[in-house]
Amino acid sequence: MSAGNTVIHREVEALRAGREPRLLARLGSGWAVFGARQFVRGYLLLLPDPVVPHLNALAAPARSAFLADMARLGDALLATTAAVRINYAVFGNVEPALHAHVIPRYADEPEALRNAHPWAYDWEHAAPFDVALYESLAAALRRQLVI
């Protein structure tokens, strides 16, 4: 996959053009969006703008801003949901462009998955994001983010 042709690049282009319904908020370092598959309620991603290949490609101030925005999303989820903790993940192996997964974890998750890695879920069969279903959560998160 060539640089500039990842899903992350295409999503940021769609966000800039106002064509991404999963948009939660524009933050200082990039875009907060709901995950296309909601394997747990409130699963979010942070996409940098501009897109870079990985965290270490950012200069120190931009890197700090991205990580701070990632934590802000976690704080907002903790304040607005029944999450007991937040899992954060930055990989870039499948899509070689920086993006962060912000994953709320709940006490009422199925017992076999409650303490498992989020990738243990069956993401293929997870509920797709639905704008109407997530409207109230999005509004609550935006209030927490002071957007």
Buried (B, 14 or more C-beta within 10 A) or exposed (E): EEEEEBBBBBBBBBBEEEEBEBBBBEBEBBBBBBBBBBBBBBBBBBBBBEBBBEBEEBEEEBBEBBBEBBBBBBEBBBEBBEBEEBBBBBEBEEBBBBBBBBBBBBEEBEEEBEEEEBEEBEBEEBEEBEEEEBEEBBEBBBEBBEB
